[in-house]
Amino acid sequence: MKKEYVEKIILDSFKQEPFHNLYFKYNILPTSFKFGGTCSDKALSVYTILKENNIEVTLHSSFINNIESHRLLKVYIEGKYYFADVGNAWPSVRMFPVDKNY
């Protein structure tokens, strides 16, 4: 599976399911996550799509200020592991190799 294919899935997800800050901006209570959600909602959504495409992916939690508070994905393709931070408030559509510092 090509990295570019997975990143296209991530980009398509952002186009179809924005982060929930749009609800905050327009003071709307969500009745469906079809139009976005939290980091956990978005991570689960992309996780499901990747699994359906037979891509090796696992759910992960990250710590912010020593609090387990953010969800992301770990994807294995072409012999490498990447983190996909699909549930954030800005369009992070590229994956990050786990062996690099950012």
Phi and psi restraints in degrees (range 20) as a CNS / XPLOR table:
assign (resid 1 and name C) (resid 2 and name N)
       (resid 2 and name CA) (resid 2 and name C) 1.0 -84.5 20.0 2
assign (resid 2 and name N) (resid 2 and name CA)
       (resid 2 and name C) (resid 3 and name N) 1.0 142.3 20.0 2
assign (resid 2 and name C) (resid 3 and name N)
       (resid 3 and name CA) (resid 3 and name C) 1.0 -57.4 20.0 2
assign (resid 3 and name N) (resid 3 and name CA)
       (resid 3 and name C) (resid 4 and name N) 1.0 -39.5 20.0 2
assign (resid 3 and name C) (resid 4 and name N)
       (resid 4 and name CA) (resid 4 and name C) 1.0 -62.8 20.0 2
assign (resid 4 and name N) (resid 4 and name CA)
       (resid 4 and name C) (resid 5 and name N) 1.0 -34.9 20.0 2
assign (resid 4 and name C) (resid 5 and name N)
       (resid 5 and name CA) (resid 5 and name C) 1.0 -65.2 20.0 2
assign (resid 5 and name N) (resid 5 and name CA)
       (resid 5 and name C) (resid 6 and name N) 1.0 -44.1 20.0 2
assign (resid 5 and name C) (resid 6 and name N)
       (resid 6 and name CA) (resid 6 and name C) 1.0 -64.9 20.0 2
assign (resid 6 and name N) (resid 6 and name CA)
       (resid 6 and name C) (resid 7 and name N) 1.0 -41.8 20.0 2
assign (resid 6 and name C) (resid 7 and name N)
       (resid 7 and name CA) (resid 7 and name C) 1.0 -66.5 20.0 2
assign (resid 7 and name N) (resid 7 and name CA)
       (resid 7 and name C) (resid 8 and name N) 1.0 -28.6 20.0 2
assign (resid 7 and name C) (resid 8 and name N)
       (resid 8 and name CA) (resid 8 and name C) 1.0 -67.9 20.0 2
assign (resid 8 and name N) (resid 8 and name CA)
       (resid 8 and name C) (resid 9 and name N) 1.0 -39.6 20.0 2
assign (resid 8 and name C) (resid 9 and name N)
       (resid 9 and name CA) (resid 9 and name C) 1.0 -60.8 20.0 2
assign (resid 9 and name N) (resid 9 and name CA)
       (resid 9 and name C) (resid 10 and name N) 1.0 -42.5 20.0 2
assign (resid 9 and name C) (resid 10 and name N)
       (resid 10 and name CA) (resid 10 and name C) 1.0 -63.2 20.0 2
assign (resid 10 and name N) (resid 10 and name CA)
       (resid 10 and name C) (resid 11 and name N) 1.0 -46.1 20.0 2
assign (resid 10 and name C) (resid 11 and name N)
       (resid 11 and name CA) (resid 11 and name C) 1.0 -61.4 20.0 2
assign (resid 11 and name N) (resid 11 and name CA)
       (resid 11 and name C) (resid 12 and name N) 1.0 -45.1 20.0 2
assign (resid 11 and name C) (resid 12 and name N)
       (resid 12 and name CA) (resid 12 and name C) 1.0 -60.1 20.0 2
assign (resid 12 and name N) (resid 12 and name CA)
       (resid 12 and name C) (resid 13 and name N) 1.0 -37.0 20.0 2
assign (resid 12 and name C) (resid 13 and name N)
       (resid 13 and name CA) (resid 13 and name C) 1.0 -62.4 20.0 2
assign (resid 13 and name N) (resid 13 and name CA)
       (resid 13 and name C) (resid 14 and name N) 1.0 -43.9 20.0 2
assign (resid 13 and name C) (resid 14 and name N)
       (resid 14 and name CA) (resid 14 and name C) 1.0 -63.3 20.0 2
assign (resid 14 and name N) (resid 14 and name CA)
       (resid 14 and name C) (resid 15 and name N) 1.0 -35.4 20.0 2
assign (resid 14 and name C) (resid 15 and name N)
       (resid 15 and name CA) (resid 15 and name C) 1.0 -67.9 20.0 2
assign (resid 15 and name N) (resid 15 and name CA)
       (resid 15 and name C) (resid 16 and name N) 1.0 -34.6 20.0 2
assign (resid 15 and name C) (resid 16 and name N)
       (resid 16 and name CA) (resid 16 and name C) 1.0 -94.4 20.0 2
assign (resid 16 and name N) (resid 16 and name CA)
       (resid 16 and name C) (resid 17 and name N) 1.0 -28.2 20.0 2
assign (resid 16 and name C) (resid 17 and name N)
       (resid 17 and name CA) (resid 17 and name C) 1.0 -134.3 20.0 2
assign (resid 17 and name N) (resid 17 and name CA)
       (resid 17 and name C) (resid 18 and name N) 1.0 87.2 20.0 2
assign (resid 17 and name C) (resid 18 and name N)
       (resid 18 and name CA) (resid 18 and name C) 1.0 -68.1 20.0 2
assign (resid 18 and name N) (resid 18 and name CA)
       (resid 18 and name C) (resid 19 and name N) 1.0 163.2 20.0 2
assign (resid 18 and name C) (resid 19 and name N)
       (resid 19 and name CA) (resid 19 and name C) 1.0 -65.1 20.0 2
assign (resid 19 and name N) (resid 19 and name CA)
       (resid 19 and name C) (resid 20 and name N) 1.0 153.4 20.0 2
assign (resid 19 and name C) (resid 20 and name N)
       (resid 20 and name CA) (resid 20 and name C) 1.0 -69.0 20.0 2
assign (resid 20 and name N) (resid 20 and name CA)
       (resid 20 and name C) (resid 21 and name N) 1.0 -1.3 20.0 2
assign (resid 20 and name C) (resid 21 and name N)
       (resid 21 and name CA) (resid 21 and name C) 1.0 -63.5 20.0 2
assign (resid 21 and name N) (resid 21 and name CA)
       (resid 21 and name C) (resid 22 and name N) 1.0 -20.0 20.0 2
assign (resid 21 and name C) (resid 22 and name N)
       (resid 22 and name CA) (resid 22 and name C) 1.0 -65.7 20.0 2
assign (resid 22 and name N) (resid 22 and name CA)
       (resid 22 and name C) (resid 23 and name N) 1.0 -33.5 20.0 2
assign (resid 22 and name C) (resid 23 and name N)
       (resid 23 and name CA) (resid 23 and name C) 1.0 -63.9 20.0 2
assign (resid 23 and name N) (resid 23 and name CA)
       (resid 23 and name C) (resid 24 and name N) 1.0 -41.3 20.0 2
assign (resid 23 and name C) (resid 24 and name N)
       (resid 24 and name CA) (resid 24 and name C) 1.0 -64.6 20.0 2
assign (resid 24 and name N) (resid 24 and name CA)
       (resid 24 and name C) (resid 25 and name N) 1.0 -45.0 20.0 2
assign (resid 24 and name C) (resid 25 and name N)
       (resid 25 and name CA) (resid 25 and name C) 1.0 -59.0 20.0 2
assign (resid 25 and name N) (resid 25 and name CA)
       (resid 25 and name C) (resid 26 and name N) 1.0 -41.3 20.0 2
assign (resid 25 and name C) (resid 26 and name N)
       (resid 26 and name CA) (resid 26 and name C) 1.0 -100.8 20.0 2
assign (resid 26 and name N) (resid 26 and name CA)
       (resid 26 and name C) (resid 27 and name N) 1.0 10.5 20.0 2
assign (resid 26 and name C) (resid 27 and name N)
       (resid 27 and name CA) (resid 27 and name C) 1.0 52.5 20.0 2
assign (resid 27 and name N) (resid 27 and name CA)
       (resid 27 and name C) (resid 28 and name N) 1.0 51.0 20.0 2
assign (resid 27 and name C) (resid 28 and name N)
       (resid 28 and name CA) (resid 28 and name C) 1.0 -116.0 20.0 2
assign (resid 28 and name N) (resid 28 and name CA)
       (resid 28 and name C) (resid 29 and name N) 1.0 134.4 20.0 2
assign (resid 28 and name C) (resid 29 and name N)
       (resid 29 and name CA) (resid 29 and name C) 1.0 -84.6 20.0 2
assign (resid 29 and name N) (resid 29 and name CA)
       (resid 29 and name C) (resid 30 and name N) 1.0 126.2 20.0 2
assign (resid 29 and name C) (resid 30 and name N)
       (resid 30 and name CA) (resid 30 and name C) 1.0 -68.8 20.0 2
assign (resid 30 and name N) (resid 30 and name CA)
       (resid 30 and name C) (resid 31 and name N) 1.0 136.1 20.0 2
assign (resid 30 and name C) (resid 31 and name N)
       (resid 31 and name CA) (resid 31 and name C) 1.0 -109.6 20.0 2
assign (resid 31 and name N) (resid 31 and name CA)
       (resid 31 and name C) (resid 32 and name N) 1.0 -9.3 20.0 2
assign (resid 31 and name C) (resid 32 and name N)
       (resid 32 and name CA) (resid 32 and name C) 1.0 -154.4 20.0 2
assign (resid 32 and name N) (resid 32 and name CA)
       (resid 32 and name C) (resid 33 and name N) 1.0 149.9 20.0 2
assign (resid 32 and name C) (resid 33 and name N)
       (resid 33 and name CA) (resid 33 and name C) 1.0 -93.4 20.0 2
assign (resid 33 and name N) (resid 33 and name CA)
       (resid 33 and name C) (resid 34 and name N) 1.0 11.9 20.0 2
assign (resid 33 and name C) (resid 34 and name N)
       (resid 34 and name CA) (resid 34 and name C) 1.0 -59.1 20.0 2
assign (resid 34 and name N) (resid 34 and name CA)
       (resid 34 and name C) (resid 35 and name N) 1.0 -29.4 20.0 2
assign (resid 34 and name C) (resid 35 and name N)
       (resid 35 and name CA) (resid 35 and name C) 1.0 -106.8 20.0 2
assign (resid 35 and name N) (resid 35 and name CA)
       (resid 35 and name C) (resid 36 and name N) 1.0 20.6 20.0 2
assign (resid 35 and name C) (resid 36 and name N)
       (resid 36 and name CA) (resid 36 and name C) 1.0 130.5 20.0 2
assign (resid 36 and name N) (resid 36 and name CA)
       (resid 36 and name C) (resid 37 and name N) 1.0 173.6 20.0 2
assign (resid 36 and name C) (resid 37 and name N)
       (resid 37 and name CA) (resid 37 and name C) 1.0 -175.3 20.0 2
assign (resid 37 and name N) (resid 37 and name CA)
       (resid 37 and name C) (resid 38 and name N) 1.0 -171.2 20.0 2
assign (resid 37 and name C) (resid 38 and name N)
       (resid 38 and name CA) (resid 38 and name C) 1.0 -75.8 20.0 2
assign (resid 38 and name N) (resid 38 and name CA)
       (resid 38 and name C) (resid 39 and name N) 1.0 178.6 20.0 2
assign (resid 38 and name C) (resid 39 and name N)
       (resid 39 and name CA) (resid 39 and name C) 1.0 -59.8 20.0 2
assign (resid 39 and name N) (resid 39 and name CA)
       (resid 39 and name C) (resid 40 and name N) 1.0 -38.3 20.0 2
assign (resid 39 and name C) (resid 40 and name N)
       (resid 40 and name CA) (resid 40 and name C) 1.0 -66.4 20.0 2
assign (resid 40 and name N) (resid 40 and name CA)
       (resid 40 and name C) (resid 41 and name N) 1.0 -44.1 20.0 2
assign (resid 40 and name C) (resid 41 and name N)
       (resid 41 and name CA) (resid 41 and name C) 1.0 -60.2 20.0 2
assign (resid 41 and name N) (resid 41 and name CA)
       (resid 41 and name C) (resid 42 and name N) 1.0 -47.0 20.0 2
assign (resid 41 and name C) (resid 42 and name N)
       (resid 42 and name CA) (resid 42 and name C) 1.0 -69.4 20.0 2
assign (resid 42 and name N) (resid 42 and name CA)
       (resid 42 and name C) (resid 43 and name N) 1.0 -38.8 20.0 2
assign (resid 42 and name C) (resid 43 and name N)
       (resid 43 and name CA) (resid 43 and name C) 1.0 -62.3 20.0 2
assign (resid 43 and name N) (resid 43 and name CA)
       (resid 43 and name C) (resid 44 and name N) 1.0 -43.2 20.0 2
assign (resid 43 and name C) (resid 44 and name N)
       (resid 44 and name CA) (resid 44 and name C) 1.0 -65.0 20.0 2
assign (resid 44 and name N) (resid 44 and name CA)
       (resid 44 and name C) (resid 45 and name N) 1.0 -37.6 20.0 2
assign (resid 44 and name C) (resid 45 and name N)
       (resid 45 and name CA) (resid 45 and name C) 1.0 -63.5 20.0 2
assign (resid 45 and name N) (resid 45 and name CA)
       (resid 45 and name C) (resid 46 and name N) 1.0 -50.6 20.0 2
assign (resid 45 and name C) (resid 46 and name N)
       (resid 46 and name CA) (resid 46 and name C) 1.0 -68.4 20.0 2
assign (resid 46 and name N) (resid 46 and name CA)
       (resid 46 and name C) (resid 47 and name N) 1.0 -37.7 20.0 2
assign (resid 46 and name C) (resid 47 and name N)
       (resid 47 and name CA) (resid 47 and name C) 1.0 -53.9 20.0 2
assign (resid 47 and name N) (resid 47 and name CA)
       (resid 47 and name C) (resid 48 and name N) 1.0 -47.9 20.0 2
assign (resid 47 and name C) (resid 48 and name N)
       (resid 48 and name CA) (resid 48 and name C) 1.0 -61.5 20.0 2
assign (resid 48 and name N) (resid 48 and name CA)
       (resid 48 and name C) (resid 49 and name N) 1.0 -43.9 20.0 2
assign (resid 48 and name C) (resid 49 and name N)
       (resid 49 and name CA) (resid 49 and name C) 1.0 -64.0 20.0 2
assign (resid 49 and name N) (resid 49 and name CA)
       (resid 49 and name C) (resid 50 and name N) 1.0 -43.8 20.0 2
assign (resid 49 and name C) (resid 50 and name N)
       (resid 50 and name CA) (resid 50 and name C) 1.0 -64.6 20.0 2
assign (resid 50 and name N) (resid 50 and name CA)
       (resid 50 and name C) (resid 51 and name N) 1.0 -42.8 20.0 2
assign (resid 50 and name C) (resid 51 and name N)
       (resid 51 and name CA) (resid 51 and name C) 1.0 -60.2 20.0 2
assign (resid 51 and name N) (resid 51 and name CA)
       (resid 51 and name C) (resid 52 and name N) 1.0 -42.1 20.0 2
assign (resid 51 and name C) (resid 52 and name N)
       (resid 52 and name CA) (resid 52 and name C) 1.0 -63.0 20.0 2
assign (resid 52 and name N) (resid 52 and name CA)
       (resid 52 and name C) (resid 53 and name N) 1.0 -23.6 20.0 2
assign (resid 52 and name C) (resid 53 and name N)
       (resid 53 and name CA) (resid 53 and name C) 1.0 -97.9 20.0 2
assign (resid 53 and name N) (resid 53 and name CA)
       (resid 53 and name C) (resid 54 and name N) 1.0 16.2 20.0 2
assign (resid 53 and name C) (resid 54 and name N)
       (resid 54 and name CA) (resid 54 and name C) 1.0 57.5 20.0 2
assign (resid 54 and name N) (resid 54 and name CA)
       (resid 54 and name C) (resid 55 and name N) 1.0 37.1 20.0 2
assign (resid 54 and name C) (resid 55 and name N)
       (resid 55 and name CA) (resid 55 and name C) 1.0 -100.2 20.0 2
assign (resid 55 and name N) (resid 55 and name CA)
       (resid 55 and name C) (resid 56 and name N) 1.0 132.7 20.0 2
assign (resid 55 and name C) (resid 56 and name N)
       (resid 56 and name CA) (resid 56 and name C) 1.0 -71.9 20.0 2
assign (resid 56 and name N) (resid 56 and name CA)
       (resid 56 and name C) (resid 57 and name N) 1.0 116.2 20.0 2
assign (resid 56 and name C) (resid 57 and name N)
       (resid 57 and name CA) (resid 57 and name C) 1.0 -146.4 20.0 2
assign (resid 57 and name N) (resid 57 and name CA)
       (resid 57 and name C) (resid 58 and name N) 1.0 145.5 20.0 2
assign (resid 57 and name C) (resid 58 and name N)
       (resid 58 and name CA) (resid 58 and name C) 1.0 -133.3 20.0 2
assign (resid 58 and name N) (resid 58 and name CA)
       (resid 58 and name C) (resid 59 and name N) 1.0 153.8 20.0 2
assign (resid 58 and name C) (resid 59 and name N)
       (resid 59 and name CA) (resid 59 and name C) 1.0 -86.1 20.0 2
assign (resid 59 and name N) (resid 59 and name CA)
       (resid 59 and name C) (resid 60 and name N) 1.0 142.4 20.0 2
assign (resid 59 and name C) (resid 60 and name N)
       (resid 60 and name CA) (resid 60 and name C) 1.0 -137.3 20.0 2
assign (resid 60 and name N) (resid 60 and name CA)
       (resid 60 and name C) (resid 61 and name N) 1.0 156.7 20.0 2
assign (resid 60 and name C) (resid 61 and name N)
       (resid 61 and name CA) (resid 61 and name C) 1.0 -113.4 20.0 2
assign (resid 61 and name N) (resid 61 and name CA)
       (resid 61 and name C) (resid 62 and name N) 1.0 147.4 20.0 2
assign (resid 61 and name C) (resid 62 and name N)
       (resid 62 and name CA) (resid 62 and name C) 1.0 -122.2 20.0 2
assign (resid 62 and name N) (resid 62 and name CA)
       (resid 62 and name C) (resid 63 and name N) 1.0 159.3 20.0 2
assign (resid 62 and name C) (resid 63 and name N)
       (resid 63 and name CA) (resid 63 and name C) 1.0 -103.9 20.0 2
assign (resid 63 and name N) (resid 63 and name CA)
       (resid 63 and name C) (resid 64 and name N) 1.0 131.9 20.0 2
assign (resid 63 and name C) (resid 64 and name N)
       (resid 64 and name CA) (resid 64 and name C) 1.0 -122.1 20.0 2
assign (resid 64 and name N) (resid 64 and name CA)
       (resid 64 and name C) (resid 65 and name N) 1.0 121.4 20.0 2
assign (resid 64 and name C) (resid 65 and name N)
       (resid 65 and name CA) (resid 65 and name C) 1.0 53.6 20.0 2
assign (resid 65 and name N) (resid 65 and name CA)
       (resid 65 and name C) (resid 66 and name N) 1.0 44.3 20.0 2
assign (resid 65 and name C) (resid 66 and name N)
       (resid 66 and name CA) (resid 66 and name C) 1.0 63.0 20.0 2
assign (resid 66 and name N) (resid 66 and name CA)
       (resid 66 and name C) (resid 67 and name N) 1.0 20.2 20.0 2
assign (resid 66 and name C) (resid 67 and name N)
       (resid 67 and name CA) (resid 67 and name C) 1.0 -120.2 20.0 2
assign (resid 67 and name N) (resid 67 and name CA)
       (resid 67 and name C) (resid 68 and name N) 1.0 127.5 20.0 2
assign (resid 67 and name C) (resid 68 and name N)
       (resid 68 and name CA) (resid 68 and name C) 1.0 -70.0 20.0 2
assign (resid 68 and name N) (resid 68 and name CA)
       (resid 68 and name C) (resid 69 and name N) 1.0 103.1 20.0 2
assign (resid 68 and name C) (resid 69 and name N)
       (resid 69 and name CA) (resid 69 and name C) 1.0 -142.3 20.0 2
assign (resid 69 and name N) (resid 69 and name CA)
       (resid 69 and name C) (resid 70 and name N) 1.0 2.9 20.0 2
assign (resid 69 and name C) (resid 70 and name N)
       (resid 70 and name CA) (resid 70 and name C) 1.0 -136.2 20.0 2
assign (resid 70 and name N) (resid 70 and name CA)
       (resid 70 and name C) (resid 71 and name N) 1.0 141.5 20.0 2
assign (resid 70 and name C) (resid 71 and name N)
       (resid 71 and name CA) (resid 71 and name C) 1.0 -110.2 20.0 2
assign (resid 71 and name N) (resid 71 and name CA)
       (resid 71 and name C) (resid 72 and name N) 1.0 141.3 20.0 2
assign (resid 71 and name C) (resid 72 and name N)
       (resid 72 and name CA) (resid 72 and name C) 1.0 -150.4 20.0 2
assign (resid 72 and name N) (resid 72 and name CA)
       (resid 72 and name C) (resid 73 and name N) 1.0 177.8 20.0 2
assign (resid 72 and name C) (resid 73 and name N)
       (resid 73 and name CA) (resid 73 and name C) 1.0 -116.1 20.0 2
assign (resid 73 and name N) (resid 73 and name CA)
       (resid 73 and name C) (resid 74 and name N) 1.0 149.5 20.0 2
assign (resid 73 and name C) (resid 74 and name N)
       (resid 74 and name CA) (resid 74 and name C) 1.0 -117.3 20.0 2
assign (resid 74 and name N) (resid 74 and name CA)
       (resid 74 and name C) (resid 75 and name N) 1.0 121.6 20.0 2
assign (resid 74 and name C) (resid 75 and name N)
       (resid 75 and name CA) (resid 75 and name C) 1.0 -117.0 20.0 2
assign (resid 75 and name N) (resid 75 and name CA)
       (resid 75 and name C) (resid 76 and name N) 1.0 137.4 20.0 2
assign (resid 75 and name C) (resid 76 and name N)
       (resid 76 and name CA) (resid 76 and name C) 1.0 -112.7 20.0 2
assign (resid 76 and name N) (resid 76 and name CA)
       (resid 76 and name C) (resid 77 and name N) 1.0 115.8 20.0 2
assign (resid 76 and name C) (resid 77 and name N)
       (resid 77 and name CA) (resid 77 and name C) 1.0 -145.5 20.0 2
assign (resid 77 and name N) (resid 77 and name CA)
       (resid 77 and name C) (resid 78 and name N) 1.0 146.3 20.0 2
assign (resid 77 and name C) (resid 78 and name N)
       (resid 78 and name CA) (resid 78 and name C) 1.0 50.0 20.0 2
assign (resid 78 and name N) (resid 78 and name CA)
       (resid 78 and name C) (resid 79 and name N) 1.0 39.2 20.0 2
assign (resid 78 and name C) (resid 79 and name N)
       (resid 79 and name CA) (resid 79 and name C) 1.0 77.6 20.0 2
assign (resid 79 and name N) (resid 79 and name CA)
       (resid 79 and name C) (resid 80 and name N) 1.0 10.9 20.0 2
assign (resid 79 and name C) (resid 80 and name N)
       (resid 80 and name CA) (resid 80 and name C) 1.0 -133.4 20.0 2
assign (resid 80 and name N) (resid 80 and name CA)
       (resid 80 and name C) (resid 81 and name N) 1.0 152.8 20.0 2
assign (resid 80 and name C) (resid 81 and name N)
       (resid 81 and name CA) (resid 81 and name C) 1.0 -100.5 20.0 2
assign (resid 81 and name N) (resid 81 and name CA)
       (resid 81 and name C) (resid 82 and name N) 1.0 141.7 20.0 2
assign (resid 81 and name C) (resid 82 and name N)
       (resid 82 and name CA) (resid 82 and name C) 1.0 -134.2 20.0 2
assign (resid 82 and name N) (resid 82 and name CA)
       (resid 82 and name C) (resid 83 and name N) 1.0 150.0 20.0 2
assign (resid 82 and name C) (resid 83 and name N)
       (resid 83 and name CA) (resid 83 and name C) 1.0 -96.8 20.0 2
assign (resid 83 and name N) (resid 83 and name CA)
       (resid 83 and name C) (resid 84 and name N) 1.0 137.8 20.0 2
assign (resid 83 and name C) (resid 84 and name N)
       (resid 84 and name CA) (resid 84 and name C) 1.0 -118.7 20.0 2
assign (resid 84 and name N) (resid 84 and name CA)
       (resid 84 and name C) (resid 85 and name N) 1.0 111.1 20.0 2
assign (resid 84 and name C) (resid 85 and name N)
       (resid 85 and name CA) (resid 85 and name C) 1.0 -95.2 20.0 2
assign (resid 85 and name N) (resid 85 and name CA)
       (resid 85 and name C) (resid 86 and name N) 1.0 75.7 20.0 2
assign (resid 85 and name C) (resid 86 and name N)
       (resid 86 and name CA) (resid 86 and name C) 1.0 -83.6 20.0 2
assign (resid 86 and name N) (resid 86 and name CA)
       (resid 86 and name C) (resid 87 and name N) 1.0 -11.5 20.0 2
assign (resid 86 and name C) (resid 87 and name N)
       (resid 87 and name CA) (resid 87 and name C) 1.0 -110.4 20.0 2
assign (resid 87 and name N) (resid 87 and name CA)
       (resid 87 and name C) (resid 88 and name N) 1.0 58.1 20.0 2
assign (resid 87 and name C) (resid 88 and name N)
       (resid 88 and name CA) (resid 88 and name C) 1.0 -126.7 20.0 2
assign (resid 88 and name N) (resid 88 and name CA)
       (resid 88 and name C) (resid 89 and name N) 1.0 173.2 20.0 2
assign (resid 88 and name C) (resid 89 and name N)
       (resid 89 and name CA) (resid 89 and name C) 1.0 -86.6 20.0 2
assign (resid 89 and name N) (resid 89 and name CA)
       (resid 89 and name C) (resid 90 and name N) 1.0 2.6 20.0 2
assign (resid 89 and name C) (resid 90 and name N)
       (resid 90 and name CA) (resid 90 and name C) 1.0 -130.7 20.0 2
assign (resid 90 and name N) (resid 90 and name CA)
       (resid 90 and name C) (resid 91 and name N) 1.0 152.8 20.0 2
assign (resid 90 and name C) (resid 91 and name N)
       (resid 91 and name CA) (resid 91 and name C) 1.0 -73.6 20.0 2
assign (resid 91 and name N) (resid 91 and name CA)
       (resid 91 and name C) (resid 92 and name N) 1.0 89.4 20.0 2
assign (resid 91 and name C) (resid 92 and name N)
       (resid 92 and name CA) (resid 92 and name C) 1.0 -93.5 20.0 2
assign (resid 92 and name N) (resid 92 and name CA)
       (resid 92 and name C) (resid 93 and name N) 1.0 89.4 20.0 2
assign (resid 92 and name C) (resid 93 and name N)
       (resid 93 and name CA) (resid 93 and name C) 1.0 -98.5 20.0 2
assign (resid 93 and name N) (resid 93 and name CA)
       (resid 93 and name C) (resid 94 and name N) 1.0 -1.8 20.0 2
assign (resid 93 and name C) (resid 94 and name N)
       (resid 94 and name CA) (resid 94 and name C) 1.0 -103.2 20.0 2
assign (resid 94 and name N) (resid 94 and name CA)
       (resid 94 and name C) (resid 95 and name N) 1.0 145.2 20.0 2
assign (resid 94 and name C) (resid 95 and name N)
       (resid 95 and name CA) (resid 95 and name C) 1.0 -88.4 20.0 2
assign (resid 95 and name N) (resid 95 and name CA)
       (resid 95 and name C) (resid 96 and name N) 1.0 157.8 20.0 2
assign (resid 95 and name C) (resid 96 and name N)
       (resid 96 and name CA) (resid 96 and name C) 1.0 -112.7 20.0 2
assign (resid 96 and name N) (resid 96 and name CA)
       (resid 96 and name C) (resid 97 and name N) 1.0 123.2 20.0 2
assign (resid 96 and name C) (resid 97 and name N)
       (resid 97 and name CA) (resid 97 and name C) 1.0 -60.2 20.0 2
assign (resid 97 and name N) (resid 97 and name CA)
       (resid 97 and name C) (resid 98 and name N) 1.0 135.4 20.0 2
assign (resid 97 and name C) (resid 98 and name N)
       (resid 98 and name CA) (resid 98 and name C) 1.0 -70.0 20.0 2
assign (resid 98 and name N) (resid 98 and name CA)
       (resid 98 and name C) (resid 99 and name N) 1.0 -17.2 20.0 2
assign (resid 98 and name C) (resid 99 and name N)
       (resid 99 and name CA) (resid 99 and name C) 1.0 -92.4 20.0 2
assign (resid 99 and name N) (resid 99 and name CA)
       (resid 99 and name C) (resid 100 and name N) 1.0 11.9 20.0 2
assign (resid 99 and name C) (resid 100 and name N)
       (resid 100 and name CA) (resid 100 and name C) 1.0 -119.6 20.0 2
assign (resid 100 and name N) (resid 100 and name CA)
       (resid 100 and name C) (resid 101 and name N) 1.0 151.9 20.0 2
assign (resid 100 and name C) (resid 101 and name N)
       (resid 101 and name CA) (resid 101 and name C) 1.0 -94.7 20.0 2
assign (resid 101 and name N) (resid 101 and name CA)
       (resid 101 and name C) (resid 102 and name N) 1.0 142.7 20.0 2
